[in-house]
């Protein structure tokens, strides 16, 4: 039996991943280094609208992901 592959896009690059793969799997197929940055919380995976998604989000054909640097939110103490 052959594994069905789906094409998704990570930072505008098309990658083929097995159906049922997660967002992190897609990032890993694009770049192992970038996947390590996601797992160590240095980068965040976003959807095509720029909204953060969980690394375990299931992918479907045509999914579009972008990676962004994780930024800490300012707290009231930071503004003092």
N, CA, C and O atoms as a GROMACS GRO file, in nm:
protein
  320
    1UNK      N    1   0.084  -0.118   0.000
    1UNK     CA    2   0.000   0.000   0.000
    1UNK      C    3   0.089   0.124   0.000
    1UNK      O    4   0.187   0.132   0.074
    2UNK      N    5   0.054   0.221  -0.083
    2UNK     CA    6   0.131   0.343  -0.096
    2UNK      C    7   0.074   0.451  -0.004
    2UNK      O    8  -0.047   0.466   0.008
    3UNK      N    9   0.163   0.527   0.059
    3UNK     CA   10   0.121   0.637   0.144
    3UNK      C   11   0.080   0.754   0.056
    3UNK      O   12   0.155   0.795  -0.033
    4UNK      N   13  -0.038   0.808   0.081
    4UNK     CA   14  -0.084   0.924   0.005
    4UNK      C   15  -0.008   1.046   0.054
    4UNK      O   16   0.002   1.070   0.174
    5UNK      N   17   0.044   1.123  -0.040
    5UNK     CA   18   0.119   1.243  -0.006
    5UNK      C   19   0.034   1.366  -0.038
    5UNK      O   20  -0.047   1.364  -0.131
    6UNK      N   21   0.053   1.472   0.040
    6UNK     CA   22  -0.014   1.600   0.014
    6UNK      C   23   0.092   1.708   0.005
    6UNK      O   24   0.197   1.700   0.069
    7UNK      N   25   0.063   1.808  -0.075
    7UNK     CA   26   0.156   1.920  -0.092
    7UNK      C   27   0.108   2.035  -0.005
    7UNK      O   28  -0.008   2.076  -0.012
    8UNK      N   29   0.199   2.087   0.077
    8UNK     CA   30   0.173   2.204   0.160
    8UNK      C   31   0.286   2.303   0.136
    8UNK      O   32   0.387   2.270   0.073
    9UNK      N   33   0.269   2.423   0.187
    9UNK     CA   34   0.367   2.528   0.163
    9UNK      C   35   0.416   2.584   0.296
    9UNK      O   36   0.337   2.621   0.382
   10UNK      N   37   0.547   2.589   0.310
   10UNK     CA   38   0.611   2.644   0.429
   10UNK      C   39   0.702   2.756   0.383
   10UNK      O   40   0.796   2.734   0.307
   11UNK      N   41   0.672   2.876   0.429
   11UNK     CA   42   0.748   2.995   0.386
   11UNK      C   43   0.762   2.999   0.234
   11UNK      O   44   0.870   3.024   0.181
   12UNK      N   45   0.652   2.973   0.166
   12UNK     CA   46   0.639   2.980   0.020
   12UNK      C   47   0.705   2.865  -0.055
   12UNK      O   48   0.702   2.862  -0.178
   13UNK      N   49   0.765   2.770   0.015
   13UNK     CA   50   0.827   2.654  -0.050
   13UNK      C   51   0.733   2.535  -0.040
   13UNK      O   52   0.685   2.502   0.069
   14UNK      N   53   0.706   2.470  -0.151
   14UNK     CA   54   0.622   2.352  -0.151
   14UNK      C   55   0.697   2.230  -0.099
   14UNK      O   56   0.811   2.206  -0.138
   15UNK      N   57   0.632   2.154  -0.011
   15UNK     CA   58   0.689   2.029   0.039
   15UNK      C   59   0.582   1.922   0.032
   15UNK      O   60   0.463   1.951   0.044
   16UNK      N   61   0.624   1.798   0.012
   16UNK     CA   62   0.533   1.684   0.010
   16UNK      C   63   0.544   1.611   0.144
   16UNK      O   64   0.654   1.576   0.188
   17UNK      N   65   0.431   1.590   0.207
   17UNK     CA   66   0.428   1.519   0.336
   17UNK      C   67   0.318   1.412   0.331
   17UNK      O   68   0.222   1.426   0.255
   18UNK      N   69   0.331   1.308   0.411
   18UNK     CA   70   0.225   1.206   0.415
   18UNK      C   71   0.094   1.266   0.469
   18UNK      O   72   0.095   1.348   0.560
   19UNK      N   73  -0.017   1.224   0.411
   19UNK     CA   74  -0.148   1.266   0.460
   19UNK      C   75  -0.156   1.236   0.609
   19UNK      O   76  -0.110   1.131   0.654
   20UNK      N   77  -0.215   1.328   0.685
   20UNK     CA   78  -0.226   1.311   0.829
   20UNK      C   79  -0.112   1.371   0.907
   20UNK      O   80  -0.112   1.366   1.030
   21UNK      N   81  -0.014   1.428   0.839
   21UNK     CA   82   0.101   1.490   0.907
   21UNK      C   83   0.058   1.618   0.977
   21UNK      O   84  -0.045   1.677   0.945
   22UNK      N   85   0.140   1.660   1.072
   22UNK     CA   86   0.113   1.782   1.148
   22UNK      C   87   0.188   1.900   1.090
   22UNK      O   88   0.271   1.886   1.000
   23UNK      N   89   0.156   2.018   1.142
   23UNK     CA   90   0.226   2.139   1.101
   23UNK      C   91   0.376   2.126   1.128
   23UNK      O   92   0.458   2.167   1.046
   24UNK      N   93   0.411   2.069   1.243
   24UNK     CA   94   0.553   2.051   1.274
   24UNK      C   95   0.619   1.954   1.176
   24UNK      O   96   0.734   1.975   1.137
   25UNK      N   97   0.548   1.850   1.136
   25UNK     CA   98   0.602   1.757   1.035
   25UNK      C   99   0.630   1.832   0.904
   25UNK      O  100   0.732   1.807   0.839
   26UNK      N  101   0.540   1.921   0.867
   26UNK     CA  102   0.559   1.998   0.744
   26UNK      C  103   0.681   2.089   0.755
   26UNK      O  104   0.761   2.099   0.662
   27UNK      N  105   0.695   2.154   0.869
   27UNK     CA  106   0.812   2.241   0.891
   27UNK      C  107   0.939   2.156   0.886
   27UNK      O  108   1.038   2.197   0.826
   28UNK      N  109   0.936   2.039   0.949
   28UNK     CA  110   1.054   1.950   0.951
   28UNK      C  111   1.091   1.907   0.809
   28UNK      O  112   1.209   1.896   0.777
   29UNK      N  113   0.990   1.881   0.724
   29UNK     CA  114   1.018   1.843   0.585
   29UNK      C  115   1.084   1.958   0.510
   29UNK      O  116   1.162   1.935   0.417
   30UNK      N  117   1.054   2.080   0.550
   30UNK     CA  118   1.114   2.197   0.487
   30UNK      C  119   1.253   2.224   0.543
   30UNK      O  120   1.346   2.251   0.467
   31UNK      N  121   1.267   2.217   0.676
   31UNK     CA  122   1.396   2.247   0.741
   31UNK      C  123   1.399   2.188   0.881
   31UNK      O  124   1.320   2.227   0.967
   32UNK      N  125   1.489   2.094   0.902
   32UNK     CA  126   1.504   2.035   1.036
   32UNK      C  127   1.544   2.141   1.138
   32UNK      O  128   1.500   2.138   1.252
   33UNK      N  129   1.627   2.234   1.096
   33UNK     CA  130   1.671   2.342   1.186
   33UNK      C  131   1.554   2.430   1.229
   33UNK      O  132   1.542   2.466   1.346
   34UNK      N  133   1.467   2.463   1.135
   34UNK     CA  134   1.349   2.544   1.168
   34UNK      C  135   1.256   2.468   1.262
   34UNK      O  136   1.198   2.527   1.353
   35UNK      N  137   1.241   2.337   1.240
   35UNK     CA  138   1.158   2.256   1.329
   35UNK      C  139   1.214   2.257   1.471
   35UNK      O  140   1.138   2.264   1.567
   36UNK      N  141   1.345   2.250   1.484
   36UNK     CA  142   1.408   2.257   1.616
   36UNK      C  143   1.380   2.392   1.682
   36UNK      O  144   1.359   2.399   1.803
   37UNK      N  145   1.380   2.500   1.602
   37UNK     CA  146   1.350   2.632   1.657
   37UNK      C  147   1.205   2.641   1.705
   37UNK      O  148   1.177   2.711   1.802
   38UNK      N  149   1.114   2.571   1.637
   38UNK     CA  150   0.974   2.568   1.682
   38UNK      C  151   0.963   2.491   1.813
   38UNK      O  152   0.898   2.536   1.907
   39UNK      N  153   1.027   2.374   1.819
   39UNK     CA  154   1.016   2.293   1.941
   39UNK      C  155   1.085   2.359   2.061
   39UNK      O  156   1.050   2.331   2.175
   40UNK      N  157   1.183   2.445   2.034
   40UNK     CA  158   1.249   2.515   2.145
   40UNK      C  159   1.188   2.653   2.170
   40UNK      O  160   1.243   2.734   2.245
   41UNK      N  161   1.075   2.679   2.107
   41UNK     CA  162   0.997   2.802   2.128
   41UNK      C  163   1.069   2.930   2.083
   41UNK      O  164   1.042   3.038   2.135
   42UNK      N  165   1.160   2.917   1.986
   42UNK     CA  166   1.223   3.037   1.930
   42UNK      C  167   1.147   3.088   1.809
   42UNK      O  168   1.161   3.205   1.771
   43UNK      N  169   1.065   3.001   1.747
   43UNK     CA  170   0.980   3.039   1.634
   43UNK      C  171   0.839   2.987   1.658
   43UNK      O  172   0.817   2.893   1.734
   44UNK      N  173   0.746   3.051   1.590
   44UNK     CA  174   0.605   3.014   1.599
   44UNK      C  175   0.555   2.983   1.459
   44UNK      O  176   0.594   3.048   1.362
   45UNK      N  177   0.470   2.881   1.448
   45UNK     CA  178   0.408   2.849   1.320
   45UNK      C  179   0.279   2.929   1.310
   45UNK      O  180   0.199   2.932   1.404
   46UNK      N  181   0.258   2.995   1.195
   46UNK     CA  182   0.133   3.067   1.171
   46UNK      C  183   0.066   3.012   1.046
   46UNK      O  184   0.130   2.949   0.962
   47UNK      N  185  -0.064   3.038   1.036
   47UNK     CA  186  -0.137   2.997   0.916
   47UNK      C  187  -0.123   3.105   0.809
   47UNK      O  188  -0.047   3.200   0.825
   48UNK      N  189  -0.196   3.089   0.700
   48UNK     CA  190  -0.184   3.182   0.588
   48UNK      C  191  -0.228   3.324   0.624
   48UNK      O  192  -0.193   3.419   0.554
   49UNK      N  193  -0.304   3.339   0.733
   49UNK     CA  194  -0.349   3.472   0.777
   49UNK      C  195  -0.255   3.534   0.878
   49UNK      O  196  -0.274   3.648   0.920
   50UNK      N  197  -0.153   3.459   0.917
   50UNK     CA  198  -0.059   3.510   1.017
   50UNK      C  199  -0.100   3.480   1.160
   50UNK      O  200  -0.041   3.534   1.253
   51UNK      N  201  -0.202   3.395   1.178
   51UNK     CA  202  -0.247   3.360   1.313
   51UNK      C  203  -0.171   3.237   1.362
   51UNK      O  204  -0.157   3.140   1.289
   52UNK      N  205  -0.121   3.241   1.485
   52UNK     CA  206  -0.047   3.125   1.538
   52UNK      C  207  -0.133   2.999   1.540
   52UNK      O  208  -0.252   3.004   1.572
   53UNK      N  209  -0.070   2.886   1.506
   53UNK     CA  210  -0.138   2.757   1.515
   53UNK      C  211  -0.050   2.662   1.595
   53UNK      O  212   0.071   2.683   1.608
   54UNK      N  213  -0.112   2.560   1.648
   54UNK     CA  214  -0.040   2.459   1.725
   54UNK      C  215   0.044   2.372   1.632
   54UNK      O  216   0.005   2.346   1.519
   55UNK      N  217   0.158   2.329   1.681
   55UNK     CA  218   0.247   2.243   1.602
   55UNK      C  219   0.182   2.110   1.568
   55UNK      O  220   0.223   2.044   1.472
   56UNK      N  221   0.082   2.069   1.646
   56UNK     CA  222   0.017   1.940   1.618
   56UNK      C  223  -0.109   1.953   1.532
   56UNK      O  224  -0.186   1.858   1.522
   57UNK      N  225  -0.129   2.070   1.471
   57UNK     CA  226  -0.243   2.090   1.382
   57UNK      C  227  -0.228   2.001   1.259
   57UNK      O  228  -0.125   2.005   1.193
   58UNK      N  229  -0.331   1.920   1.226
   58UNK     CA  230  -0.323   1.834   1.107
   58UNK      C  231  -0.322   1.918   0.980
   58UNK      O  232  -0.392   2.019   0.970
   59UNK      N  233  -0.243   1.877   0.884
   59UNK     CA  234  -0.232   1.948   0.757
   59UNK      C  235  -0.323   1.885   0.653
   59UNK      O  236  -0.352   1.766   0.658
   60UNK      N  237  -0.367   1.967   0.559
   60UNK     CA  238  -0.442   1.918   0.444
   60UNK      C  239  -0.375   1.975   0.320
   60UNK      O  240  -0.297   2.071   0.328
   61UNK      N  241  -0.405   1.916   0.207
   61UNK     CA  242  -0.342   1.960   0.081
   61UNK      C  243  -0.364   2.109   0.063
   61UNK      O  244  -0.475   2.159   0.078
   62UNK      N  245  -0.257   2.180   0.029
   62UNK     CA  246  -0.264   2.323   0.004
   62UNK      C  247  -0.248   2.411   0.126
   62UNK      O  248  -0.252   2.533   0.114
   63UNK      N  249  -0.229   2.352   0.243
   63UNK     CA  250  -0.209   2.434   0.364
   63UNK      C  251  -0.089   2.526   0.344
   63UNK      O  252   0.010   2.489   0.282
   64UNK      N  253  -0.100   2.646   0.398
   64UNK     CA  254   0.007   2.745   0.388
   64UNK      C  255   0.051   2.781   0.530
   64UNK      O  256  -0.030   2.824   0.612
   65UNK      N  257   0.179   2.762   0.555
   65UNK     CA  258   0.237   2.793   0.686
   65UNK      C  259   0.347   2.897   0.670
   65UNK      O  260   0.415   2.904   0.568
   66UNK      N  261   0.362   2.976   0.773
   66UNK     CA  262   0.474   3.070   0.780
   66UNK      C  263   0.535   3.059   0.918
   66UNK      O  264   0.467   3.030   1.016
   67UNK      N  265   0.665   3.081   0.924
   67UNK     CA  266   0.735   3.079   1.052
   67UNK      C  267   0.774   3.222   1.087
   67UNK      O  268   0.823   3.297   1.003
   68UNK      N  269   0.752   3.256   1.212
   68UNK     CA  270   0.790   3.389   1.259
   68UNK      C  271   0.867   3.374   1.389
   68UNK      O  272   0.849   3.278   1.464
   69UNK      N  273   0.952   3.470   1.415
   69UNK     CA  274   1.027   3.470   1.541
   69UNK      C  275   0.929   3.492   1.655
   69UNK      O  276   0.836   3.572   1.644
   70UNK      N  277   0.950   3.420   1.764
   70UNK     CA  278   0.862   3.437   1.881
   70UNK      C  279   0.900   3.566   1.950
   70UNK      O  280   1.018   3.591   1.978
   71UNK      N  281   0.800   3.647   1.978
   71UNK     CA  282   0.822   3.772   2.048
   71UNK      C  283   0.745   3.768   2.177
   71UNK      O  284   0.629   3.728   2.181
   72UNK      N  285   0.811   3.810   2.281
   72UNK     CA  286   0.746   3.816   2.411
   72UNK      C  287   0.659   3.941   2.416
   72UNK      O  288   0.698   4.047   2.367
   73UNK      N  289   0.542   3.929   2.475
   73UNK     CA  290   0.455   4.044   2.493
   73UNK      C  291   0.505   4.132   2.608
   73UNK      O  292   0.556   4.083   2.708
   74UNK      N  293   0.489   4.259   2.590
   74UNK     CA  294   0.528   4.352   2.697
   74UNK      C  295   0.431   4.338   2.813
   74UNK      O  296   0.311   4.320   2.794
   75UNK      N  297   0.485   4.348   2.931
   75UNK     CA  298   0.401   4.347   3.052
   75UNK      C  299   0.396   4.488   3.107
   75UNK      O  300   0.481   4.570   3.071
   76UNK      N  301   0.301   4.519   3.194
   76UNK     CA  302   0.296   4.653   3.252
   76UNK      C  303   0.426   4.692   3.322
   76UNK      O  304   0.463   4.810   3.324
   77UNK      N  305   0.497   4.593   3.378
   77UNK     CA  306   0.623   4.623   3.446
   77UNK      C  307   0.729   4.670   3.345
   77UNK      O  308   0.816   4.749   3.380
   78UNK      N  309   0.720   4.619   3.219
   78UNK     CA  310   0.818   4.658   3.118
   78UNK      C  311   0.802   4.805   3.077
   78UNK      O  312   0.897   4.869   3.034
   79UNK      N  313   0.681   4.856   3.091
   79UNK     CA  314   0.653   4.993   3.048
   79UNK      C  315   0.691   5.095   3.153
   79UNK      O  316   0.688   5.215   3.125
   80UNK      N  317   0.727   5.053   3.272
   80UNK     CA  318   0.763   5.147   3.379
   80UNK      C  319   0.905   5.192   3.366
   80UNK      O  320   0.952   5.272   3.447
   0.00000   0.00000   0.00000
